[in-house]
Amino acid sequence: MKAPKKPKFKALPKAPKMSASKEAWRNYEQKLKAVSAENAKKKADYERELKAYESEMKSRASIKEKAAKAKAKF
């Protein structure tokens, strides 16, 4: 079992100049929200996969430890 790879996040859009119109700023805000939401989803998926991986590794270590103890008894 391989550890999950860290996700590559999308770069945030460049902000318009301060002299840009209100519409440009609204569009920027919408793009910013969309990219941030996508990055948050990627991060949540990665963390969920990482947690499952770590849980599986703990489970395997526990089984290995039990087997070593059982082997020592005989």
Backbone as CSV, one residue per row, in Angstrom:
resi,resn,N_x,N_y,N_z,CA_x,CA_y,CA_z,C_x,C_y,C_z
1,MET,0.848,-1.182,0.000,0.000,0.000,0.000,0.887,1.236,0.000
2,LYS,0.611,2.144,-0.925,1.395,3.364,-1.050,0.687,4.534,-0.374
3,ALA,1.482,5.421,0.174,0.928,6.630,0.776,0.374,7.523,-0.333
4,PRO,-0.710,8.225,-0.054,-1.273,9.119,-1.082,-0.324,10.281,-1.371
5,LYS,-0.316,10.711,-2.627,0.523,11.832,-3.028,-0.147,13.145,-2.627
6,LYS,0.680,14.114,-2.277,0.142,15.434,-1.962,-0.445,16.040,-3.232
7,PRO,-1.596,16.676,-3.109,-2.225,17.254,-4.307,-1.511,18.520,-4.771
8,LYS,-1.645,18.795,-6.057,-1.135,20.055,-6.603,-2.314,21.020,-6.645
9,PHE,-2.153,22.132,-5.982,-3.221,23.111,-5.918,-3.127,24.084,-7.084
10,LYS,-4.293,24.582,-7.491,-4.325,25.597,-8.531,-3.832,26.918,-7.945
11,ALA,-3.151,27.679,-8.772,-2.680,28.994,-8.344,-3.866,29.954,-8.273
12,LEU,-3.813,30.850,-7.317,-4.872,31.848,-7.192,-4.730,32.863,-8.318
13,PRO,-5.856,33.388,-8.800,-5.785,34.365,-9.899,-5.138,35.668,-9.441
14,LYS,-4.557,36.371,-10.406,-3.939,37.660,-10.098,-5.033,38.700,-9.860
15,ALA,-4.805,39.530,-8.875,-5.768,40.578,-8.557,-5.709,41.683,-9.606
16,PRO,-6.856,42.271,-9.918,-6.843,43.399,-10.855,-6.222,44.629,-10.196
17,LYS,-5.910,45.600,-11.012,-5.348,46.836,-10.474,-6.398,47.538,-9.623
18,MET,-5.946,48.359,-8.731,-6.864,49.088,-7.854,-7.772,50.029,-8.654
19,SER,-7.343,50.421,-9.821,-8.147,51.330,-10.645,-9.142,50.577,-11.538
20,ALA,-9.190,49.251,-11.422,-10.101,48.460,-12.263,-11.548,48.696,-11.851
21,SER,-12.450,48.333,-12.739,-13.879,48.555,-12.489,-14.416,47.598,-11.418
22,LYS,-15.619,47.922,-10.939,-16.273,47.052,-9.961,-16.502,45.660,-10.537
23,GLU,-16.864,45.625,-11.813,-17.135,44.348,-12.474,-15.887,43.466,-12.492
24,ALA,-14.748,44.062,-12.740,-13.493,43.306,-12.742,-13.225,42.725,-11.359
25,TRP,-13.505,43.500,-10.324,-13.301,43.018,-8.962,-14.293,41.918,-8.608
26,ARG,-15.532,42.034,-9.082,-16.524,40.970,-8.835,-16.100,39.668,-9.523
27,ASN,-15.647,39.808,-10.765,-15.176,38.624,-11.493,-13.991,37.980,-10.789
28,TYR,-13.091,38.818,-10.308,-11.929,38.320,-9.573,-12.381,37.554,-8.322
29,GLU,-13.336,38.116,-7.606,-13.832,37.469,-6.388,-14.462,36.109,-6.703
30,GLN,-15.218,36.032,-7.794,-15.839,34.771,-8.191,-14.780,33.728,-8.554
31,LYS,-13.777,34.141,-9.310,-12.700,33.225,-9.680,-11.941,32.765,-8.445
32,LEU,-11.705,33.702,-7.534,-10.992,33.395,-6.297,-11.760,32.359,-5.476
33,LYS,-13.072,32.540,-5.359,-13.902,31.598,-4.614,-13.890,30.223,-5.275
34,ALA,-13.973,30.188,-6.611,-13.990,28.916,-7.332,-12.688,28.142,-7.140
35,VAL,-11.577,28.833,-7.278,-10.269,28.178,-7.129,-10.066,27.738,-5.679
36,SER,-10.449,28.580,-4.747,-10.301,28.230,-3.329,-11.148,27.019,-2.975
37,ALA,-12.351,26.947,-3.509,-13.226,25.802,-3.244,-12.631,24.520,-3.828
38,GLU,-12.100,24.607,-5.031,-11.491,23.437,-5.673,-10.269,22.964,-4.878
39,ASN,-9.445,23.911,-4.428,-8.273,23.561,-3.633,-8.673,22.951,-2.293
40,ALA,-9.722,23.478,-1.685,-10.196,22.935,-0.412,-10.703,21.507,-0.601
41,LYS,-11.380,21.234,-1.711,-11.867,19.885,-1.992,-10.701,18.917,-2.179
42,LYS,-9.676,19.346,-2.916,-8.496,18.504,-3.119,-7.816,18.214,-1.787
43,LYS,-7.730,19.233,-0.935,-7.082,19.064,0.364,-7.875,18.105,1.248
44,ALA,-9.198,18.231,1.251,-10.044,17.352,2.051,-9.931,15.903,1.575
45,ASP,-9.923,15.702,0.250,-9.775,14.353,-0.297,-8.434,13.750,0.112
46,TYR,-7.374,14.554,0.019,-6.036,14.081,0.394,-5.985,13.713,1.869
47,GLU,-6.529,14.565,2.723,-6.497,14.293,4.165,-7.296,13.046,4.511
48,ARG,-8.417,12.822,3.816,-9.215,11.622,4.048,-8.422,10.368,3.640
49,GLU,-7.769,10.425,2.487,-6.964,9.296,2.025,-5.776,9.054,2.958
50,LEU,-5.153,10.131,3.426,-4.013,10.014,4.323,-4.432,9.390,5.653
51,LYS,-5.581,9.786,6.160,-6.080,9.234,7.419,-6.364,7.738,7.276
52,ALA,-6.954,7.339,6.150,-7.221,5.924,5.897,-5.916,5.143,5.789
53,TYR,-4.928,5.735,5.132,-3.622,5.084,4.978,-2.971,4.882,6.345
54,GLU,-2.957,5.934,7.162,-2.340,5.839,8.486,-3.063,4.825,9.357
55,SER,-4.376,4.772,9.251,-5.163,3.802,10.009,-4.800,2.378,9.593
56,GLU,-4.659,2.176,8.290,-4.297,0.853,7.776,-2.894,0.464,8.243
57,MET,-1.970,1.393,8.253,-0.607,1.106,8.699,-0.587,0.760,10.191
58,LYS,-1.382,1.459,10.991,-1.475,1.140,12.420,-2.047,-0.259,12.616
59,SER,-3.059,-0.576,11.827,-3.682,-1.893,11.899,-2.671,-2.983,11.565
60,ARG,-1.900,-2.776,10.522,-0.891,-3.756,10.117,0.187,-3.904,11.184
61,ALA,0.605,-2.792,11.780,1.624,-2.844,12.832,1.104,-3.600,14.046
62,SER,-0.159,-3.385,14.361,-0.773,-4.081,15.496,-0.805,-5.591,15.252
63,ILE,-1.184,-5.989,14.056,-1.238,-7.418,13.721,0.166,-8.010,13.759
64,LYS,1.138,-7.272,13.257,2.518,-7.749,13.246,3.034,-7.933,14.672
65,GLU,2.675,-6.991,15.548,3.087,-7.069,16.945,2.456,-8.279,17.636
66,LYS,1.171,-8.514,17.381,0.490,-9.673,17.965,1.133,-10.969,17.496
67,ALA,1.499,-11.027,16.236,2.132,-12.224,15.688,3.502,-12.452,16.326
68,ALA,4.246,-11.374,16.558,5.560,-11.496,17.188,5.422,-12.001,18.621
69,LYS,4.427,-11.536,19.351,4.193,-11.989,20.718,3.784,-13.465,20.737
70,ALA,2.932,-13.843,19.783,2.500,-15.239,19.711,3.671,-16.153,19.370
71,LYS,4.559,-15.678,18.525,5.732,-16.455,18.129,6.655,-16.666,19.321
72,ALA,6.763,-15.643,20.172,7.652,-15.707,21.344,7.141,-16.699,22.366
73,LYS,5.851,-16.933,22.424,5.271,-17.851,23.401,5.622,-19.296,23.106
74,PHE,5.827,-19.630,21.823,6.081,-21.020,21.456,7.539,-21.331,21.350
